[in-house]
Amino acid sequence: MRAGLHCFVTNARITSATWFGRASRKATRVGVKRLEDERLDTKMTNFSFGVRLAVTLAWLTVWGLAGNGKLPAADFPQAVIANGQIRVRLYLPDARNGYYRATRFDWSGVIVGLEYKGHNYYGPWFDRVDPKVYDFRYEGAEIVASPCSGIAGPVEEFQTNRSALGWDEAKAGGTFIKIGVGVLRKDDARYDFVKQYEIVDPGKWTVTKHPDSIEFMQELTDPSTGYGYVYRKILRLTKDKPAMVLEHSLKNTGRRTIQSTVYNHNFLVLDRQPPGPDFSVTVPFQIRSPHPPNHDLAEIRGNQIVYLKVLKNEDRVSTNILGFSESTKDNEIRIENSRVGAGLKISGDRPLSSENLWSIRSVLAVEPFITMRINPGSEFSWKISYEYYTLP
């Protein structure tokens, strides 16, 4: 296993699930299904143990609790949903005990594992979390993330004017809003997306669980800024298909207009494969970029981005992806890996406002952006669909 790609603190190797031939008797089929579920649970438990230990220690330091001899139980609220095709484990929002309590990404539905036919799509792209780190950094063979960036899977961040809602008009000591996080305290420095801000009010979170879906709702009001909203997000698995849909709605319950951009970071760690020539990234349009990728590492070919070598050490491939139209048909991404024979399609139902690729040796992320303007009393909705598949 390549350095930097093991699961946090543990070096235990996670192997792909074994898939059995078709059984002739019903009892055998049931037994095989149970074994598959147990293997997936074991893999995800190994990952969860490493996450709980690394992140708990980091949050102890953030909140000044390290060294007091009272370590809390590292048991983050979580859930598992499945539909017979794919199985998903995710962490739940919780201001006191949640896995992710930072102030960059939306807290709802942090996916730490999604398995389909023995392939795992999501998980850690870093080895541990350290609150002294800015964004992330390399330390020897390890990748160390900050609490704000130490997250996994298809997670979303809301921005307004490259900062956050209400930041520009707030004074130092006043409040601003990070949608999906809460009411935050502004300091006297410039806005920094990977800085941990004081959380004044995380709002009220409600989580409703079903066997194949989970719904999150955050209700938030900040009288001092005039902003308020009800944010809903449903993570739903499509019946009898290897597909998942993220359904969102944002209702403006305040007295001020909400102007925001949201993007999904789509942290992909497909079978722990490093980005390289086995990967291809395809979109429906001819790609233009004012800042093309490093020509020694990757290049744009028509509607594709291809890697010329396997990313190692501190290699990074990033680029803007332009050339899309106002049609929602251009809000589509295909990422495939020919070595492991698996891929996924990501599609949205709103026009793109921007799109980026970011990748290092442990993760590949294509980030589609959309914009919204919501007047008081109005509501905005959007969907992101994920289809998982194997290659012929």
N, C-alpha and C positions, 0 to 999 in steps of 0.2 A: 504494500500500500504506500502511496506517495506521501512524503512528508507534508503535513498541513491538512491532510484529508481524513484523519481519524476523528472519532467523535469526542470532542472536548477532552475531558480528563482521562477517560478510559482509552486504552489502546486496543480494546477488543475488536477484532475484525468482524464487520457485519457482512454476512454472505447473502446472496440472493436466495429467495424462497425456492424450494424444490417443488416442481410441478409434476404431478403424477399422471400416468396414462389413464384413459377412461376405464373405470371399473365396471364390471358386469353386474354387480349386486348393489342395491341401494345402501346397505349397511356400510359397504366399503367406501362408497361415495361420501357418506356422512363422515366416516372416519378421516378420509383424506381432507375434507373441508375443515374439520376440527384441527388437524395437524397444520394446515396452512395458516389458520387463524392464530394458532399458538406460535408458529414461527414469526409471523408478523408482529404479534404482541411482544415476543422476546426481543426482536430487533428494535422496535420502537421504545421498549422499556430500557434497553441499553442506552439508546440516545437520550431518553428522558432523564435517566440517572445522571448522565454527564452534564446535561443542561441544568438540572436542578442544582447540582453541586457548584458548578462554575458561576451561574448567574446569582445564586443565593449569596455566595461570598462577595461578589461584586456589589450587590445591593446593600449588604451589610456595611461595606465601606462607604457607599454613597450616602447612606443614612446615619453614618457615624456609630454603627453598632458593633463593628469588628473589635474583637479583643475583650468583650465584656463577659465572656463565658456563657452567654445565653444565646446560642445559635438556634434560630427557629427551625421548625421542620421544613425541609426543602421539598414540599409537596404542592406544586402549583395546581390550581384548578384546571381541569382538562376534560375533554370529551372525545369519544370515538364515534364516527358515523360510517355507514357502509351501505352499499346497494346490490351486493352480489357480484359486482364487477371491480369496483375500487373500494379501498378502505382508507379512511383519513383519521389521523389523530391531530388534535389541535388544542392549544392553550386558550383559556378564557380570560376576559378582562376582569381584573380585580385590583382596586387601588391599594389594597393592603397586602395581598398574598400573590398577586399575579406574576407570571414569568416576565412579562414586558410591562414596565412601569416608567418608561422613559418618555420624552416629550417630542419625539420626531414622528413616529409612525402611529397610525390608527391602531388602537388596542384590540379591536375585535377580530377574532378568528385567525390567530397565528398558527399556521399549519406547519407542524414539525415532522410530518411523514405522510406520504400518499403513495400507496402501492398498487400497481396494476401488472398482472402477469409476471411477478417476480422483479419488476423494475421499481425502484424508489426514486421519486422525482424531487423531493424536498427534504431538507435537513440542514445541519450547520455548515456554513461556509468558512467558519473560523474555529479556532481551537479553544479559546477561552475569552472571557470578558474581563476587562480591567477599567475601572473608572478613571484612571490616570491617562488613558489613551485618548487621543483625539481621532475620531472616526474609526480608523483601524491602522495597524502598523505590523511590520514583520519583526519578529524577535527570534533569530536563529531559524529553526525549521517551523516555527509556529506563526500563525496569523492570529493576532490579538485584536478584538473589537472593543469599542466603547459601548457602554450601556445603550446609547441612542441608536447605534448601528447594529448591535448584536441581536439580530432577529432573523427569522427564516421564512421561506415560502413566498407566496403571492401577497405581499403586504402593501398598504397604501399610505401615501402621505399627501396631506392637503397643504396648499401654499397660496398666499396672496401677495402679489408683487414681490415674489422671491423671498418672502418672509412668512408672516402668518396674519390671520384675520385680526385687524385692529392694531397691529404693531405700529404702523406709521403714525397714527394719531395719539397713541398712548405715551404718557410721560414716564420717566424712570420712576419705579415704584408703583405704577399703575398696572392695569391688567390688559391682556390680550387673549385671543382664542386660538387654540389648535384643535381643529375639528377631529373628533375621534379620540382626543386626549382629554381636554378640559380647559378651564380658565387658568392661565399662567401669569406669573409675575414678571414684568419687564425690568431689566436692569439698565445700567447706563452705558452699555456697550452696543456695538452693532449686532443685528440679529445673526445668530449662528445656528444652522439647522442641526448640528450634532452636539449642541450644548444642552446640558440638563438644566431646565428652568424650574423654578419653584412652582408646584402645582397648588393653586389656591382652591380649586374645586374641580374634581373629576367628573362632576355630573352624576346622574343616576343611571346605572347600567342595569338592564334586564336581559336575561338569557333564557331562551326557550328551546329545549332540546327535543328532537325527534330521532327515530332510528336512522333516517337518511338525510336529515337536514338539521340546521341549527340557526336560530334567529337571535340577533343582537339588536338592542335598542339603547341609545344614549340620549337622555333628556338633559338639556343644559340651558341655563339662563344666567346672564351676567348683567345685572341692572346698571353697573357702573359704566359699561360700554354700550349698552342698548342691544347687544347681540343675544340671540337665543335660537335654539333649533331642536328638532327631534331627528336623530340620525338612525336609520334602520339599515341593517345589512343581513341578508339571508344567504348562508352557504348551503346550496342545495345540490344533491347528487341526482343526476337524471336517471329515471327508472330503467333498469336493465341495460344501461349503456355506460361505458367508461368515460363519463363526462361529468363536469361540475360547473355550476353557474353561481356567480356572485351577484346577487340582486341588491341594489342600493336605492335608498331614497333619502333626501335631505329636505325637511320642511322648515321654513323660516318662521319661527315663533316670536322673533324679536321685533324691534321697531326700526332696524337698519337693514339695508340691502346687503346680502351676502354675495361677495364676488370672490370666486376661488378657482384654483386649478387643482386637480387631483391626478396622481399617477400611481400605477402599480409597479413596484420594483421587481417583481417576478424573479426572486432569487432561485435559480434552477441549479440543482446539484445532481443531475441525472446519473444514478449509479456511481457516484463519486468520480465521474470521468472529468479530467481537466479539459478546458476548452482547447481545441486543436483541430487538425484537418478532418477528424471524424465527425465534427459538428458542421452543420449548415444552418444559416438563419435566412429565411425567405419571407418577403412581403409581396403584396400584389402590384406594386408600382416600381418604377425605375428609381433607384436610390441616388440622391444627391447629398453631398455633405461638404460644408465649408471647412470642416476639420476631419479629414479622412483618417482612418486608423494608421498606426505605425506600419509602414510598407514592408517591414521585415517580418511582421507578425500576422497581418491580415490584409485583405483588400476587398473592395466593392466590385462585384461583377453583375452588372445589370440590376436585377431585383434581389440579389443575394449578397450576404457578407460571408466570406469564407476565411478560415484560418490557414495560414501557411506553415505554422509550426505549433507544437504543443506548448502552451504557456507554462513557464517554470519560474521559480524564484520570485522576482518582483516584476515580471512581465505584466503588462496591462494593455488591453485592447478596449478603446472606447471611441465612440463617434456619434455625431448627430445623424439621424435618419430623416432626410427630407425628400420631397418629391411626391408626397401624398396629396390627394385632392380633398374636397369637402365632403366627399361621399363616405358613408359609413363602411362601404366595402373595402376601403383602404385600411380600416382599423382591424387588421388581421396579421398574425405572426405565426410562422411555422418554424419550429426548432427540432432538428432531427440529429441523431447520432447513429452513423452507419455501423460502428463497431459493436454497440450493444443491441442495435436493431430496434430502437424505440424513438418516439417523438411525441410532440404535442402541438396542438393548434390553439392559439389564443385569439379571440375575436371580441370586439366591443360593439355596442349598438349606438354609440355617439361618434361624431367626427373627431378625428385627431386634431389637437392643437400643437403637438410636438411629439417627438419620439427619439429615444436614445438607446445606445448599446453600451453596456459597461461589463467588463469581465476581467478577472484575474485568474490565477492558477486553480482556484477552488470553486469558482462559480461563474455562471453566465447569466446575464440579466438584460432583457429587452424591456424598456420602460415606456409604455404608451401614456400620453397625457391628454386630458380633456378639460374644458373650461365650463364654468357655470355662473350664471347671475340669477339670484333668487330674491325677488322682492318680498317684503313682509307679507305673510299669509300664503305665499306660494310654495310649491314643492317641485323638486327636480329629481328625476330618477334615471338610473343607468344600469346596464348589465355588462358583465364580463364573462364570457363562456370559455371553458377549457375542455378540450377533447384530447384524450390520451390514447395512443395507439402503438402497435408494433409494425415494423417494416417487413415487407414480404421477402 
